[in-house]
Amino acid sequence: MSRPLAGTRVLDFSRVLAGPHCGQTLLDLGAEVIKLEPPTGDLSRQAFPRRGEISGYYAQQNAGKRNVSIDLNVPGALEVALRLCDRADVILESFRPGTLAAFGLDYHSVAERNPRVVYASITGYGQHGPWRARSAYAPTVQAEAGITAITERQFGQLRTDSLSHADVYSGLHAAIAILAALHHRDRTGEGQYVEVAMAAVMLSVNERVHVDLAGEDLGAEPPILGATDAQFFTGPDRETFVSPMSLVGSTSFRFYLAAMRRPDLADDPRFATPEARVQNLDALRAIVQEWIWTFHDMASLDAQLDEAKIATGRMRSVGGLAESEWARRWVATRIVPDRNGGEITVPGRPWHFSDDDDGEPERWPARRGEHNEEVLAELGYDAAEIDSLRRRGVLACDG
């Protein structure tokens, strides 16, 4: 099949995670992505664990992108970069505001030559305002946006998440905005500048913002069914499973009573109100757990929970999900070479299209500067010019 973004060329100046994840999303949708990397290389190339000469972190976000390595500080490099920009439908960058402007590669400079370009910048706090120059990393932005405080309230201790939500969500929101801007260009012929602020993204993905901003005291009643009170139980097979359905919330409590065939518990003073259930949660959990152990297998338990509209999920490792029958049917993971005869397993595409044949071209994580000659030749540079750029230090490569 022809993927939706086939024929779209993306020039990716970004580094590490937010921007590269956006570029990888566009690549999965069919775009051609050229990663423009400095001689020092993307920091994620040094991440662990490694397979052969490639870090898994780098491969997960960049496999399949062609790679050109340019030193923008060397005279003559700007013209090469601008010629790449001239051919781009999308330009993606994630530097502090003003960084690319210092090289003459800001949106306005590029758009004068390529007015149809969609230029997207991902920063911590936007291009303007008092926080524009601040460095932004996922843990700091998540703390600034209230996510860390919510975690502290819920778990009673100050800690940050092990996953970089602010980076990944910002990359996805940048991809959404880029797609909208490309649609606008198709209708009007006009490119435009897209700003994404990580702090604003973290507000937008927090479904509880209205609660905190209203200053409401919700007491024992969760704001949404199961949003803050997921339950963990041990199944008949002695494996842990989780239900997002709260034992405290009024609606979900009735679901549990229906599943257990225990309507009498609604009249028990210990459980008659959400506040009472909070005070006696351990006793209520014990009743539910004992009921669960009356089943001989998870299949029969799942059937009765499903009948009562109680969702559950097994506690699995990432590998456990990746090895499941569901993952095989979905093609939830894919293999990329490690450039040393081995393999790295990375996520597959999170969507399928109706005319998708499930075919996936082999994707190699490129070495730095691996496609210098190939890409520059497409821009019209001949072999002598490319050799001159290399000798003058404009182009760099590994190996």
Protein Blocks (a to p, Z undefined) as FASTA:
>chain_A
ZZfkgoiacddfbghjlmmmmmmmmmmnopacdddddfkopfklmpccdehjbcfklmmm
mgoiacddddfkbghjlmmmmmmmmmpmbdcdfbdehklmmnopafklmmmmmmmbccdd
ddfkojedjklmpccdfklmmmmnommmmmmmmnopacddfbdfklmmmmmmmmmmmmmm
mmmmmmnopacdddddfklmmmmmmmklmmmmnopaekjacfbghklmcccdddfkopac
ddfbdfkbmklmmmmmmmnopaklmmpmklmpmklmmmmmmmmmmmmmmmmmmpfbfklm
mmmmmmnopacdddddfklmmmpmklmmnopaccddehlopacdddddfbdcfklghiac
ddddddehklmmmmmmmnopafklmmmmmmnomagceZZ
